[in-house]
Amino acid sequence: MGRVDGKTAIVTGGALGIGKATAERLAGEGAQVAVTDLKDDEGASVVTDIEAVGGTARYWHMDVSDEDEVKRVFDEVADAFGGIDVLVNNAGISGPDKPTHELTEAEWDEVMAVNEKGVFFCTKHAIPYMQEAGGGSIITLSSIYGLISAPDIPPYHASKGAVRLMTKTDALEYAEDDIRVNSVHPGFIWTPLVEEYLSGKGDVEKGREQLDELPPSATSANQETSPTASSTWRPTSRSS
């Protein structure tokens, strides 16, 4: 028996990287998985791979920054699979690597629309289905940089810090509904997002070698957990 047999899970940004691996793992544990993304070919391929090993999945094109689209897709998923039990807020972008004084409002807003508002929209429209089901689980991919930050990509770090606190608020708010809300704070993992980030820095392979040499950088002081609100750091991946 799988850990999520019979449950319905939505994974945003499920076409590549951490999202793809999450969708495959959830399907392998028995969930019906809704893979959502803007990359239609890659998303459809994830579904094909899941079905090839006996799992259940469907793909939906969805822009997490568009609330109307999020609501429509979530309603369709619930109709197709009988509800929503698990939400993985994985979709995210890194944004421009510029110092704060060089950023434009449009550049800042683009990152916040996906990384922050996207989490808000998806959580907002998943909660009623979980309340109806008598419980559920929401997992948001923040980042190690939502805890400690770094001297680059300011809007990315700000957005990841924001969703960390959003997670804590929602965990407390919906605990009485038996809805667990957690954020995950990974370091670097080799995903398309990280490769794209390093491409902007110049030598991708050299950058990868430097990342491989980084030690885990969080301390016990950065690991905050409670029965209703948690932030968990793992020294293996950068989110999204």
N, C-alpha and C positions, 0 to 999 in steps of 0.2 A: 504494500500500500504506500502511495506517495504522500508526502507531507501536505500537499494541497489538492488532494483528490477532490474532483467535483467543484472546485472553486474557479471563479472567473478572475483573471488578472489582466490588467492593462499595463503595457510597457510603452512609455513615450520615448521617442528616439531609439526605437527597437531595431533599426535596420543594420546598425554597425556597432562595433566596439562593446562597451559594457552593456548597452541595451540589448544587443543581439545575444550575448552570453546569458544575460538574465532571462530573456524570453525562452531560450532553449532549456535553461535549467528549470524554470517554472513548469514548462510543458513536460519535461522529464519527470517531474514530481507529481504529475497528474492534473495540472491546471489547464483550463481552456484559456488560451492566451490571445489577447488582442494586441497585435503588433502595430504601433502607429509611428508614422514618420512622414517626412517630405520626400524621402528617397524611395520612390515607388518600386523600382526594379529590385533594389537591394532588400526592401521590406518583403516583397513577394517571395524572394529567394529564401529568406529566413523561414517563412511559412512552409515553403516546399521542403526545406530541410527538416523541420519539425514533423511534418506529416510523414516524411519518408521513414521515420523511426517510430511511427505509431502515435505521435502526439496530435493534439487538437489545437489549431491556430487559424486565425484569419488576419488579413492585413487591412488597415484603414489609413488612407491619406489624411493627415491631420496637422494643422499648424497650431501649436500650443498657444501662440500669442493671439489667436482669434477666438474670443469667447464663444461666439455663435457656433463656430465649427467644432469646438471642444464639446459643447452641449449636444450638438447633433450626433457626433460620433459616439459619445458616451451613451446616449439613448439607444443608438443602433446596436452597440455592443450588448447592452442590457437586454434588449429585445432578442438578439441572436443567441445569447448564452444564458439568459435567465437571471441576470443581476450583475453586480460588480462587488467583488470581495477584496481584491488586492489592486493597489495602484502603485506603480513604480514611476516616479517623476525623474526620468533620466535625461530627457531632451535638454540640450544646452549648447551654447556657442561660447567661444573664447573672446571674440571681439578684437578690436585693434590694440596692438601693443605700442601704446603711446603714453607719455607722462600725462598727468591730469591736466596740466595747463595747455596741452595741445589737442585735447579731445574736443570734438564737436558735440553739440546736444544730440544730434541724430545718431552719432556713434554710440553714445551712452545709452540712449533710449532703445536702440536695437538690441543690445545685450540684456537690458532690464526686461524688455518685452518677452523675451524667450525664457531667460533664466529665473526671473522673479515672478512676473505676471503669469507666465506659463504654469508655474507650480501653483499659484493661487487659483487660476481658472480650473485646472485639472482637479485639485483638491476640492474646490467648491462644488463641482458637479459630480464628484464621486461620493461625497459624504452622504447625501440623501439615500443613495442606494445601499450604502453600508448601514445606515440607521435602520432602514427597512429590513435588512437581513439580520439585524441584531448584533452586528460587529463587523470588523474588517481590519485591514492593515494598509498603511500608506508609508512608503519608503521614498525619501527624496535624496537624490545624489547631490550633496553639497561638495565639499573639497577640503583637503587639509588647509587650503588657503581661505576657507571660511572660518578658520580658527586662528591662523598665525599670519596670513598675508605674505606679500613679497613685493619687491620694488619693480613690478611690471603689471601689465594689463589691469589697470584700476577698476574698470567696470565689472570685470569677471570676479575679482576678489570681493567687491562690494555686494554683488548679487549673491555670491555663495555665503557670505556672512548673513545676508538678509534671510535667506531660506533656512538657515540654521535656527534663527530666532522665530521665524514663522512656524517651524516644526515644533519647537517647544511650546509655543502658544496653543497650537492645534492639539498637541498631545494632551495638554491639561484640559482644554475645552471639551474634547470628545471622549475623554477617559470613561465618563459615566455611560457612554453609548457602547463601550467595549470596542472602541476603535483605537488601535495602536498606531502612533505616528512617530516615525524615527527618521533621522537623517544619518547618512553615511559620509564620512570625510576621508576619501582616499588620497593617496599621494599620486605619483606618476605610474601609469601603465601604458603600454604601447598600443594606442588606439589611433584612429584617423584624426581625431581632434588634436592629440599631442603631436602627431607627425606634421599636421598643418601648422601648428604653432612653431615647431622647430624649423619648418621650411622658411618661415618669415625671418628667422634668425640667421639663416645662411646655410652652413654645413650640417645637414640633417644627421648624418652618421656620427659626426663628432659630437653633436648635441646629445645623441642617444648614449654615447659612451659616457658623457659627463653625467647624464641622469642616472645611468647604471651605478655610478660611484657614490651617489647621494645616500647617506645613512638615514634611517628613520629619524624624523625631526620633531615629533611630538613628545611631550612628557606626560606623566600621569596627571598633571595639573590641567591638561587640555582634554582629558577624557571625562566627560560629565554624563552620568547615567542616573536614572531613577525609574520606578515602575511605570511612570506615565510620560516621561519626556527624556529622550536620550540623544546624544550625539556620539557616534562611534567612529573612531579613527582606525584605518587599516593601512599599513605602509606598503601598499601594492599598486595603487592606481590613481590616476587623475580622473575626475568624474566626467561623464557625458561622452 
